[in-house]
Every structure is written in structure tokens, then in C-alpha cells.
Amino acid sequence: MDYVPIEQLRQMTVKAANISLYFEYGGKPYLINFVDTPGHVDFTGHVTRSLRVMDGGLVVVDAVEGVMTQTETVVRQALEEYVRPVLFINKIDRLIKELRLSPQEIQQRILTIVKDFNALIDMFGPPEFKDKWKVDPGKGQVALGSALHKWGITIPMAQKTGLRFSNVVDAYEKGYVDKLAEEFPLYKTLLTMIIEHVPPPNVAQKYRIPRLWRGDLNSEVGKALLDADPNGPAIVAVSKVNKDPHAGLIATGRVFSGTIREGDEIYIIGRKLKKKVLQTYIYMGPARIIVPYMPAGNIVALMGVDEARAGDTLVDPKYADIPPFERMRYISEPVVTVAIEPKNPAELARLVEALKDLVIEDPTLDLKIDQETGQILLSGVGTLHLEIATWLLKERTKTEFTVSPPLIRFRETVRERSQVWEGKSPNKHNRLYFYVEPLDETTIELIALKEITEDQDPRERAKILREKAGWDADEARGIWAIDDRYFNVIVDRTSGIQYLREIRDYIVQGFRWATEAGPLAMEPMRGIKVVLTDAVVHEDPAHRGPAQIMPATKNAIFAAMLSARPTVLEPLMKLDIKVAPDYIGAVTSVLNKHRGKVLDMTQQEYMAYLRAELPVLESFNISDELRAAAAGKIFWSMQFSRWAPIPESLLADLVKQLRKKKGLKEDIPKPTDFVETF
């Protein structure tokens, strides 16, 4: 299913691909909707989007590397979406040919992987399913095999046929592995395991819908969703959007209720748009097959709903007032940036349009275009993510462009509450008074989990903030806007200000303007609560337009931020390292050299396991050093961990470097650079 040329060249999956398979088992026909998702951490956004349309997840683990950080990540994501996992332990051939393990040692290795896998289910699984969803090799919930050599077995299959681990070892040593593939074809083993242990839609939706949808479960719509009723109201959850050079944007998603047909009118909740479905398809890898309709429980591709985006809910227009599905939560953020510049300036517009399409297809990419200089900045989860994105860009546009070396995106924040600062409009007729303070981690988490959103009912949002984050009731009700991209909020604490309602939108726009590029080094602001305490607004609308209110807002926020012990946050990566015990000291030295920190260290069998954190800034050239330190006997994976303050000893120099790169004065600005002393 790796049909994109770069996937075949790199021998890795970089995009989610759908396929619908017909399979007969026990004399009954089954249609299995498969979504092949990437394993590399840079592409976890594809996994997040795909899990919304799945009921079960076939988790593939390398027999040598075992349960890695990325395994933990995808299992946690699956369990949060109430997707039941089953396990395939791949590359058993490596245990025989590379590590030369005996049949008893292979068996012990498998048991260790199963134990580690079940520990993840115990840690992240829904309380009501923790025990039920743990995989049991004896029940056929774990498959073993080699995708390279196309064979696979489960323990019940082996017991039924008399196959032993010693037979598998013998097959590799004597060269008759092809007979294993004939007797135990991998596709048959995996599809059988899926049919036996992954619940069908009408069963899975009974426990998934209460997790994914906040509507009334006793209503007509709620009952149809719980039963995956093909005769209920049509409801589709969009998981991805692809650009087709001939058909335009194609939205792919799961039909959770009803039946979607060519010619149907559909309403996009949140975007308040009604569209007509021009064609319905099922996917066969890269190919789309036209079908007249698609009932509940299946994955469908739709042409004609160009404005739909991943995470949107499509419904029959008669039910346009129902709540949408819960928003998707991405676990990784775009923290690495490259500048893209066309060699021919005349092709700039074409390049920008293609980049916008890429961002629609992959929302974990972030595109920023400087309106004054025309500079194009593309941010991604990691260097590989950006490398694939720029390759796709070149393939689609057939244009030549330069790509800068990777840059790190930082964040600006504050460490204490500021004093109140006055922002004056350019015409001096309006005055706004703000202070800023750190936003608590609980609130940031609530925003990240989409438990509180800007378009939420204010009373419901205030209740959540009071109960879960300890907010003051009045302050919680006064939230004007939530920046869910960088995790900032603006709160109104004024009372009885004349004309304030008329300029509210301009203040919010000024707030968003400020959060996109802070005062220290023009990096996005993160984790800041902006509070409006007072205002004096001119009575004449001509004197209180956006050109007056937005700068006043931004300048006051900047001044407040600079007086609240500002600092820079850097992204940290979590490393999961497996290394031969003899090389622990050498590997630790490499990590320490790059400001890394070992969080945990254990030893199992023939490998030592290290968990560490490392600044992204230090991660670009560390691969070669780690391999050299461990003489090549090392495996590791990296994924985004968290944002952390840059060490105080490095802060001033880093800010100066960032300002210099952006053509700004190197001196760190002062509050009075933005407002008059107040």
C-alpha cells in the first residue's frame, strides 16, 4: 500500500492509505476496511486522523527492537479513541538470523514483548476494557511472523498443525522458508485474527460513540450512531482530505450512521455550509472505485465537499444543529522550520497554492508567509517530515526552489504576573489596560484536549475551568478568545465600559496578532493569559477602527510581557534508546554533551533501556555520534516530548541570535519601546 514513489524509495510509509478488502472466513463474506498508517514519529498526525475511522488497530512490533516509544505513542492514541488493539510481532527472522537465538530464547522474547505491550494497555486503556483488551497469545490475539518472507502464525494455529519454534528455526537454517509462506500465508493469519478479535461497527460504536460524540444518546441521531444504523441520518466523520489533480479535493471519512449516496446534500457542521456529493468512492490503495452508495460502518471518499477538512463532521442537512464529533488531538507539534524560496520569482504564487494544499492534506504542517517580504516558512514535526513535504511540493509543481537548513521554532512565555500597562491607539483617542500572567498547565492541557474551545457554550466552558483548573467564576465567564494553536487566552475583567462591545473583535484580532510573534524574538507566544482590566473608548466609530485598536492591544500586551520575567521555551524530544550494556557510559556521555538528560534506565535480557530528553536544537547531528559511541549496537526513536524554558545562562545569547537572524536590533527590547511609561 506504499504507492507514493518516495515511500518505495525510502522503504517506509509516509502517508495513510486506505483499502477495502473482501475476505471469506468460516463460510461468511467480510468487508475489511484497512488503513495503513506510518510508523515514523514525524507522521503521527496521519495516525491520529486515521484512528477516528477505525474500530481495531493491528499494531506491528519489531521482534528485535520490541516495544519502542512510537509503539507506546500509537497504542495510547488508539486507546484514547477506544480502538481495540491486536498485536503482530514482525521480523521473527531477525531473531534467528541476526541474534541467533534458540527456540526457547525466541519464545521468551515473544513473551517479553507481549508483557510490555499489555503493560501499555494497563497504563492507557479505558478502565472498563483494560483486562478484556489485553492480548493473549493463547487466544490468537498475537500473530508472529515475517512480512519479508510472507508467513505468519498464531499460537492456536501452531497448536492445531503441530508447528514448533524449532521448525521455524530449522526452516531458516535449511532454506525452506517458502514452505512456511505456503502453509501459513501472512495475509490469511492477520485477517483471521482481525475477524475473530476486532468487533464489527455495530458493536464497537456502542462504546465508541459516547467517547467521540457529546450529543443526546437517547435521541434519534444518538440511537442511530450507537447502532451504526444504515437507515439512520447520514453522518460522516472526515479523517483526511487529498488533492486530486483532476477531481479537486477529495474528503475521506467514516460513515457512522445512515447511508451516503451520490447526489446527496450534506451539511458541514462548524463551517455552516451545505454541499452536494458529486461522487462516492471506496479506496483501493491509490485508486478510487466509484460506488453508488456507502452504508454505515464503512470508509468512504467523497467528491464535491471541497470545504471539508480533517476532523469535520458531515450530516444530513435536516440534522444540522447536532453537535459535531469531538475534535482530534494531535500529540506532536511543528517545531522544525525551513524557508522555501522559488528560483524564479514568477512561480511564487504557484508554489504558495501548492503549499496550501499540502497543509490541507496534512494539518500537522504549518505554513507562514510574511506579507511584507514574501518569505515562505514551512514548519513540520521533524526534519524527515519537512523533507517529504518538500519532495511532494517539487513533484506537484515541477518548479525549482531552494530550501534552507532546518531552523527551530521556539516559543515565548512569561514566568510571573506583570503590572498593568496602558496601550494607546495611534490617534491617542483610545486607551486599553492589560496585564499578563502564566496560563496554568491544567488549562493548557484542557485546550490541547479540546475540552474547552472558543466556540463552546460560555457557561459550560466556565464550569469546566472552575471545576478542573480552579478558575475564578467571573474570570472564567469573561474569556473572549482561546488561541488553540499556541495555547493563550484573553479575558475581559472590565465592567460597564461604554462602546467596548463594538471594539471587542478588534481587541481579539490584536491579541492574535501579538501571539503570532512575541516581543523577545518574534517567536510565537505560548501559555499566556492576557487580561483586559479597563478601557477608554472614543465615541466616534471613525476613531476606534481596527487600525487604532489592534496596535494599542498588541503594544500593551508586549509591554506587559516584557515586565513579567519573559523567557524562551525550546522543544524537547523524548528518546527511547536500546543499547548493549557495555556502551551505556559512552551513550550517556553523548547525551550529556548535547544537554540531554537520562530519565530512566533499566536492563532486560541482552539490552539496556534508556529513556532521555534532548533539546531539538541539539538533535540534528546526534545520530552519527550515538552510533559511533555504541559501535552500531544501538536502536532509538525520538518524538516530541514538551516545551521547556531555555537555561538562563543561554537565554540572552539565544535571543540575540534569533533577533539577528530576523534582521532585528540585537538588543532585547524594553516595555517602554512599545508604550509610554504608565
C-alpha positions in Angstrom: 0.0 0.0 0.0 3.1 2.3 -0.1 2.2 3.7 -3.5 3.8 7.1 -3.3 7.2 6.9 -5.1 9.1 8.4 -2.1 7.7 5.6 0.1 9.1 2.9 -2.2 12.5 4.7 -2.4 12.7 5.1 1.3 11.1 1.8 2.2 8.8 3.4 4.7 5.2 4.6 4.9 4.7 8.4 5.0 1.0 8.8 4.2 -2.1 6.9 5.4 -3.5 4.7 2.7 -7.0 3.1 2.6 -8.1 -0.2 1.1 -11.3 -2.2 1.3 -10.7 -6.0 1.3 -13.2 -8.8 0.6 -12.4 -11.9 2.6 -14.3 -15.1 3.3 -14.0 -16.8 6.7 -16.0 -19.7 8.1 -18.2 -19.6 5.1 -19.2 -16.0 5.6 -18.1 -12.9 3.5 -16.5 -10.0 5.2 -15.5 -6.5 4.0 -12.5 -5.2 6.0 -11.6 -1.5 5.7 -7.9 -1.2 6.2 -5.9 2.0 6.8 -2.2 1.6 6.5 -0.6 4.3 8.7 3.1 5.5 9.0 5.2 4.2 11.9 7.7 7.0 12.0 7.1 9.6 14.7 7.2 12.5 12.2 4.0 11.3 10.7 1.9 10.5 13.8 -0.6 13.1 12.6 -1.7 10.6 10.0 -2.2 8.0 12.7 -4.3 10.5 14.8 -6.6 11.2 11.9 -6.9 7.6 10.8 -7.8 6.3 14.3 -11.1 8.2 14.2 -12.4 5.9 11.5 -11.1 2.6 13.0 -12.6 0.1 15.4 -9.4 -2.0 15.8 -5.7 -1.5 15.4 -3.2 -4.0 14.2 0.0 -2.9 16.0 3.2 -4.1 14.4 6.3 -4.5 16.6 9.8 -5.4 15.6 10.8 -8.7 17.3 14.3 -7.4 18.0 13.5 -3.8 18.9 10.4 -4.7 20.9 8.0 -2.1 22.3 9.5 1.3 21.5 8.4 4.9 22.2 6.5 5.0 19.0 4.7 1.8 20.0 3.6 3.5 23.2 2.5 6.6 21.3 0.3 4.8 18.8 -1.2 2.5 21.5 -2.0 5.4 23.7 -3.6 7.2 20.7 -5.6 4.1 19.8 -6.9 3.6 23.4 -7.9 7.3 23.7 -10.1 6.8 20.7 -11.4 3.5 22.1 -9.8 1.5 19.3 -9.1 -2.1 20.3 -5.5 -3.3 19.6 -4.2 -6.7 18.4 -0.5 -7.4 18.0 1.7 -8.7 15.2 5.3 -9.4 16.2 7.2 -9.0 12.9 10.7 -9.9 11.8 11.0 -13.2 13.7 13.6 -14.0 11.1 15.9 -11.4 12.7 15.9 -13.3 16.0 17.1 -16.4 14.1 19.5 -14.9 11.5 20.9 -11.9 13.3 20.7 -12.7 17.0 20.9 -16.5 16.5 18.5 -17.2 19.4 17.4 -20.7 20.3 13.7 -21.7 20.1 13.5 -21.3 23.9 15.0 -17.8 23.7 12.7 -16.8 20.9 9.7 -17.9 22.9 11.0 -15.9 25.9 11.5 -12.8 23.7 7.9 -13.0 22.4 6.6 -13.3 26.0 8.6 -10.2 27.0 7.1 -8.2 24.1 3.6 -9.3 24.9 4.1 -8.4 28.6 5.4 -4.9 27.6 2.5 -4.4 25.2 -0.1 -5.4 27.8 1.6 -3.0 30.3 0.7 -0.2 27.8 -2.9 -1.3 27.7 -2.9 -1.4 31.5 -1.5 2.1 31.6 -3.6 3.8 29.0 -6.6 1.6 28.4 -10.2 2.6 29.3 -10.9 1.3 32.8 -13.8 -0.8 31.6 -11.7 -2.5 28.9 -8.2 -2.8 30.4 -8.5 -6.5 31.2 -10.6 -7.5 28.3 -8.3 -5.8 25.7 -5.0 -7.2 26.9 -3.7 -9.6 24.2 -3.4 -13.3 24.9 -1.2 -15.4 22.6 -3.1 -18.5 23.6 -6.4 -17.0 22.3 -4.9 -16.0 18.9 -4.7 -12.3 19.7 -1.0 -12.2 18.9 0.4 -13.1 15.4 4.1 -13.9 14.8 5.9 -14.0 11.5 7.9 -12.2 8.9 6.4 -9.8 6.4 9.5 -10.0 4.3 9.0 -13.8 3.9 5.2 -13.6 3.8 4.4 -16.1 6.6 2.6 -15.7 9.9 1.1 -17.9 12.6 -0.8 -17.6 15.9 -0.4 -20.0 18.8 -3.8 -21.7 18.2 -2.8 -22.3 14.5 0.6 -23.7 15.6 -1.1 -26.0 18.2 -3.6 -27.2 15.6 -0.9 -28.0 13.0 1.8 -29.1 15.3 4.2 -26.3 14.3 7.0 -25.6 16.8 9.5 -22.8 17.1 12.2 -25.3 16.4 10.5 -26.0 13.0 10.7 -22.2 12.2 14.4 -22.1 13.1 15.0 -25.2 11.0 13.2 -23.6 8.0 15.6 -20.7 8.1 18.7 -22.7 8.7 17.9 -25.2 5.9 16.4 -22.8 3.5 12.7 -23.8 3.1 11.1 -20.7 4.4 8.9 -20.5 1.3 7.1 -23.6 2.5 6.1 -21.7 5.7 4.6 -19.0 3.5 2.6 -21.6 1.5 1.3 -23.3 4.7 0.8 -20.2 6.8 0.3 -17.2 4.5 0.6 -14.0 6.4 -2.5 -12.3 4.9 -4.7 -15.2 6.0 -3.3 -15.2 9.5 -3.8 -11.5 10.1 -7.2 -11.2 8.5 -8.4 -14.2 10.5 -7.1 -12.6 13.8 -8.8 -9.4 12.9 -12.2 -11.0 12.2 -12.0 -13.1 15.4 -11.0 -10.3 17.8 -11.9 -6.8 16.3 -15.6 -6.0 16.9 -17.8 -5.1 14.0 -19.1 -1.5 13.7 -22.5 -2.1 15.3 -20.7 -3.5 18.4 -17.8 -1.0 18.5 -19.9 2.1 18.1 -21.9 1.3 21.2 -18.9 2.1 23.4 -17.0 4.4 21.0 -19.8 6.9 20.3 -20.2 8.1 24.0 -16.5 8.8 23.8 -16.5 10.6 20.5 -19.8 12.5 20.4 -21.3 14.8 23.1 -24.9 14.7 21.8 -28.0 13.1 23.3 -27.6 9.3 23.1 -31.3 8.8 23.6 -32.2 11.0 20.6 -32.9 9.7 17.1 -29.4 10.6 16.0 -27.8 9.1 19.2 -29.5 5.8 18.8 -28.6 5.6 15.1 -24.9 6.3 15.9 -24.9 3.7 18.7 -26.3 1.0 16.4 -24.4 2.0 13.2 -27.8 2.1 11.6 -27.6 2.2 7.8 -31.2 3.6 7.7 -30.5 6.4 10.2 -29.5 10.0 9.5 -26.3 10.3 7.3 -23.3 11.3 9.5 -19.7 11.1 8.3 -16.5 11.9 10.3 -13.8 13.2 7.9 -10.4 11.8 8.6 -8.3 13.2 5.7 -8.5 15.4 2.6 -6.4 14.8 -0.5 -5.9 16.9 -3.6 -6.6 15.1 -6.8 -5.2 16.9 -9.9 -8.4 16.2 -11.9 -11.2 16.0 -9.3 -10.0 18.6 -6.8 -10.2 18.0 -3.1 -11.4 14.5 -2.0 -12.7 14.1 1.6 -12.3 10.7 3.1 -14.1 9.6 6.3 -16.2 7.0 8.1 -19.9 6.7 7.7 -21.0 6.4 11.4 -24.8 6.5 10.7 -27.1 6.3 7.7 -26.1 5.7 4.1 -24.3 8.3 1.9 -25.2 8.4 -1.8 -24.1 10.2 -4.9 -26.2 13.3 -5.3 -27.0 13.7 -1.5 -26.9 17.1 0.1 -24.6 17.3 3.1 -24.0 19.9 5.8 -20.6 20.6 7.1 -21.0 21.4 10.8 -18.9 24.3 12.1 -18.4 25.7 8.6 -22.1 26.2 8.1 -22.0 25.1 4.5 -24.3 22.9 2.5 -22.7 20.9 -0.3 -23.7 18.3 -2.8 -21.9 15.0 -3.0 -20.9 14.6 -6.7 -19.4 11.1 -6.4 -18.8 8.4 -3.7 -15.9 6.1 -3.8 -14.1 3.3 -1.9 -10.3 3.2 -1.9 -8.1 0.5 -3.3 -4.7 1.9 -2.3 -4.0 4.8 -4.7 -7.1 4.1 -6.8 -10.7 5.2 -6.1 -13.5 3.0 -7.2 -16.9 4.7 -7.8 -19.8 3.2 -5.8 -23.4 4.4 -5.8 -23.7 4.5 -2.0 -21.9 3.5 1.2 -23.7 2.4 4.4 -22.8 3.0 8.0 -19.6 1.3 9.3 -17.6 1.8 6.1 -14.9 4.2 4.9 -16.0 6.4 2.0 -14.3 9.0 -0.2 -16.5 12.0 -1.3 -16.1 14.4 -4.2 -17.9 17.8 -4.0 -17.3 18.7 -0.4 -14.2 20.8 -1.1 -14.6 22.9 2.1 -14.5 19.9 4.4 -11.3 19.4 6.4 -9.9 16.6 8.6 -11.9 16.5 11.8 -15.1 17.9 10.3 -18.5 16.3 10.8 -20.8 15.9 7.7 -24.5 15.4 8.3 -27.9 15.3 6.6 -29.0 19.0 6.5 -32.1 18.1 8.4 -29.9 17.5 11.4 -27.6 20.5 11.1 -28.0 21.5 14.7 -26.5 18.4 16.2 -23.1 18.6 18.0 -20.1 17.6 15.9 -17.7 14.7 16.8 -15.0 15.6 19.3 -12.0 17.4 17.8 -8.9 15.4 17.1 -5.9 15.8 19.4 -2.5 15.9 17.8 0.3 14.7 20.1 3.1 16.4 18.1 3.7 20.0 17.2 5.5 21.5 14.2 8.8 22.6 15.8 11.3 22.5 12.9 11.1 25.1 10.1 12.6 25.6 6.7 12.4 28.7 4.5 11.4 28.0 0.9 12.3 30.3 -2.0 11.5 29.8 -5.7 14.4 30.2 -8.0 12.0 32.0 -10.4 10.1 34.7 -8.5 7.3 34.4 -11.1 6.5 30.9 -9.7 5.9 32.2 -6.2 2.1 32.2 -6.4 2.0 28.7 -7.8 4.3 27.4 -5.0 2.2 29.0 -2.3 -1.0 27.5 -3.7 0.6 24.0 -3.7 1.9 24.5 -0.2 -1.7 25.5 1.0 -2.9 22.2 -0.5 -0.2 20.3 1.4 -1.3 21.9 4.7 -4.9 20.9 4.0 -3.8 17.3 3.4 -1.5 17.3 6.5 -2.7 19.7 9.2 0.5 19.0 11.3 2.4 21.1 8.7 2.3 24.8 9.4 2.6 27.5 6.7 3.6 31.1 7.4 4.0 33.7 4.6 5.5 37.1 5.5 3.2 39.5 3.7 5.9 42.2 3.6 8.9 40.2 2.4 7.2 37.2 0.8 9.3 34.8 2.7 7.7 31.3 2.9 8.2 29.4 6.2 7.1 25.8 6.4 7.1 24.1 9.8 6.8 20.3 10.5 7.2 17.8 13.3 10.7 16.9 12.3 13.3 17.1 9.5 12.0 13.9 7.8 8.5 15.4 7.8 9.7 18.5 6.0 11.9 16.5 3.6 8.9 14.5 2.5 6.8 17.6 2.2 9.3 19.5 0.1 9.7 16.4 -2.1 5.9 16.3 -2.7 6.0 20.0 -3.4 8.6 19.6 -6.1 6.7 16.6 -7.6 3.5 18.5 -7.8 4.7 21.9 -9.0 7.7 20.8 -11.2 9.4 24.0 -10.1 12.8 24.7 -8.8 13.2 26.2 -5.3 15.7 26.4 -2.5 15.2 25.0 0.9 17.1 26.5 3.9 18.8 24.3 6.5 16.3 23.4 9.3 15.5 26.1 11.9 14.0 25.5 15.3 10.8 27.3 16.2 10.8 28.5 19.8 8.0 29.9 22.0 7.9 33.0 24.2 6.3 33.0 27.6 6.3 34.7 31.0 7.2 33.4 34.5 5.2 35.8 36.7 2.3 38.3 36.6 3.0 41.7 35.1 1.9 45.1 36.2 -1.0 46.8 34.3 0.2 48.6 31.1 -1.6 51.2 29.1 -1.9 50.8 25.3 -2.8 54.0 23.4 -4.2 54.0 19.9 -2.1 55.8 17.2 -4.6 58.7 17.3 -4.4 58.8 21.1 -8.2 58.7 21.4 -8.4 55.1 22.8 -6.7 53.6 25.8 -6.6 49.9 26.8 -5.2 48.5 30.0 -3.8 44.9 30.2 -1.7 42.7 32.3 -0.4 39.2 31.5 0.4 36.1 33.6 1.3 32.5 33.0 -1.5 30.2 32.0 -1.6 27.2 34.3 -0.7 23.8 32.9 -4.1 22.3 33.6 -5.8 24.9 31.3 -3.2 24.4 28.6 -4.0 20.6 28.8 -7.8 21.3 28.6 -7.2 23.4 25.5 -4.9 20.7 23.9 -7.5 18.0 24.7 -10.3 20.3 23.2 -12.2 20.1 26.4 -12.5 23.8 26.3 -12.9 25.6 22.9 -13.6 29.1 21.7 -16.9 28.2 20.2 -18.1 26.3 23.3 -21.1 27.5 25.3 -19.5 30.1 27.7 -21.4 28.7 30.8 -20.2 25.1 30.0 -16.7 26.3 29.5 -16.7 28.3 32.7 -17.9 25.3 34.7 -15.1 23.1 33.3 -12.5 25.8 34.2 -13.8 26.2 37.7 -14.0 22.5 38.5 -10.9 21.3 36.7 -8.5 24.3 36.7 -9.7 26.3 39.8 -10.5 29.4 37.8 -12.4 32.3 39.4 -16.0 32.2 38.2 -16.1 35.8 36.8 -12.8 35.4 35.1 -13.9 32.1 33.5 -17.1 33.7 32.2 -15.0 36.6 30.8 -13.0 34.6 28.2 -13.2 36.3 24.9 -10.9 34.2 22.8 -8.8 31.0 23.0 -5.7 30.5 20.9 -5.7 26.7 20.5 -2.7 26.9 18.2 -0.2 28.3 20.7 -2.3 28.0 23.9 -3.1 31.5 25.0 -6.3 33.1 26.2 -7.7 36.7 26.5 -10.0 37.5 29.4 -12.2 40.6 29.9 -12.3 41.7 33.6 -13.9 45.1 32.9 -17.3 46.4 33.9 -19.6 48.9 32.3 -17.2 50.2 29.6 -19.0 52.2 27.0 -18.5 51.1 23.4 -16.4 48.1 24.4 -18.7 45.7 22.7 -18.1 47.5 19.4 -14.4 47.1 19.5 -14.2 43.6 21.0 -13.4 41.9 17.7 -10.6 44.4 17.1 -9.1 43.6 20.5 -9.2 39.9 19.8 -7.5 40.4 16.4 -4.8 42.5 18.2 -4.4 39.6 20.7 -4.0 37.1 17.9 -1.5 39.4 16.1 0.6 39.6 19.3 0.6 35.9 20.0 1.9 35.0 16.5 5.2 36.8 17.1 6.2 37.9 20.6 8.4 40.8 21.6 11.6 39.0 22.6 12.5 37.4 19.3 9.3 37.4 17.2 8.6 33.8 18.1 5.0 32.6 18.9 3.8 33.2 22.4 2.7 30.2 24.5 0.9 29.6 27.7 -0.1 33.3 28.4 -3.3 34.7 30.0 -3.9 38.2 28.8 -6.4 40.2 30.9 -8.1 43.4 29.9 -8.8 45.4 33.1 -10.1 48.8 31.8 -10.6 50.8 28.6 -11.4 54.3 27.4 -13.1 54.2 24.0 -13.8 57.1 21.7 -17.5 57.7 21.0 -17.0 58.2 17.2 -16.7 54.9 15.3 -14.3 56.6 12.8 -11.8 57.0 15.6 -12.0 53.4 17.0 -11.4 51.2 14.0 -9.1 48.2 13.7 -6.1 50.4 12.7 -6.4 52.1 16.1 -7.4 49.3 18.4 -5.2 46.5 17.2 -1.9 48.3 17.6 -3.0 49.5 21.0 -3.8 45.9 22.1 -0.6 44.4 20.7 1.7 47.1 22.2 0.2 46.9 25.7 0.5 43.0 25.6 4.1 43.3 24.5 5.0 45.8 27.3 3.2 43.6 29.9 5.0 40.5 28.7 8.4 42.2 28.9 7.8 43.1 32.5 6.7 39.6 33.6 10.2 37.8 33.5 9.9 36.7 29.9 11.7 33.7 28.7 12.1 31.4 25.6 10.7 27.8 25.5 12.6 25.2 23.5 11.1 21.9 22.2 12.4 18.8 23.8 12.4 15.3 22.2 11.9 12.1 24.2 14.4 9.4 23.3 13.8 5.7 23.8 17.2 4.0 23.5 18.1 0.3 23.4 21.8 -0.4 23.6 24.2 -3.1 24.5 25.0 -2.7 28.3 28.8 -2.3 27.6 28.1 1.1 25.8 25.8 2.7 28.4 28.5 5.1 29.6 29.5 6.2 26.1 25.9 6.8 25.1 25.2 8.8 28.3 28.3 10.9 27.6 27.0 11.8 24.2 23.6 12.8 25.7 25.2 14.9 28.4 27.3 16.7 25.7 24.1 17.8 23.9 22.3 18.9 27.1 20.4 15.7 27.2 19.0 14.2 30.4 18.6 10.5 31.2 15.2 10.0 32.9 15.2 6.2 33.4 17.4 3.2 32.9 16.6 -0.5 33.1 18.2 -3.7 31.8 16.3 -6.7 30.3 17.9 -9.7 28.7 20.7 -8.7 26.5 19.8 -5.0 26.1 19.8 -1.8 28.3 16.9 0.5 28.0 17.3 4.3 28.4 14.7 7.0 28.4 16.0 10.5 27.9 15.1 14.0 26.9 17.1 16.0 24.4 16.6 19.6 23.1 15.6 19.6 19.4 18.3 22.2 18.9 20.9 19.6 19.8 19.4 16.6 17.9 20.3 17.2 14.3 23.8 15.7 14.3 23.5 13.3 17.2 22.6 10.2 15.2 26.2 9.6 14.0 27.6 10.2 17.5 25.3 7.7 19.1 26.1 5.0 16.5 29.8 5.7 16.9 29.6 5.6 20.7 27.8 2.2 20.7 29.7 0.7 17.8 26.5 0.5 15.9 24.8 -1.7 18.6 22.0 0.7 19.3 18.4 1.4 18.4 16.5 4.5 19.3 13.4 6.5 18.4 12.6 10.2 19.1 9.3 12.0 19.4 8.2 15.4 20.7 8.0 15.5 24.5 7.3 19.0 25.8 8.3 22.7 25.8 10.8 23.7 28.5 12.5 27.0 29.4 15.9 27.5 27.8 18.6 27.5 30.5 19.0 31.0 31.9 22.7 31.0 31.0 21.9 30.6 27.3 18.8 32.9 27.2 20.3 36.3 26.3 22.6 34.9 23.7 19.8 32.9 22.1 17.5 35.9 21.9 20.2 38.0 20.3 21.0 35.2 17.7 17.3 34.9 16.8 16.8 38.7 16.5 19.9 38.9 14.4 18.7 36.2 12.0 15.4 38.1 11.6 17.1 41.4 10.9 16.0 42.9 14.2 18.1 45.0 16.6 20.1 42.6 18.7 19.3 44.4 22.0 16.4 42.9 23.9 13.5 45.4 23.8 12.2 47.1 26.9 8.5 47.7 27.8 8.9 51.4 27.0 9.9 50.5 23.4 6.2 49.7 22.9 4.3 52.0 25.3 4.8 55.2 27.3 5.6 54.8 31.0 2.4 54.2 33.0 
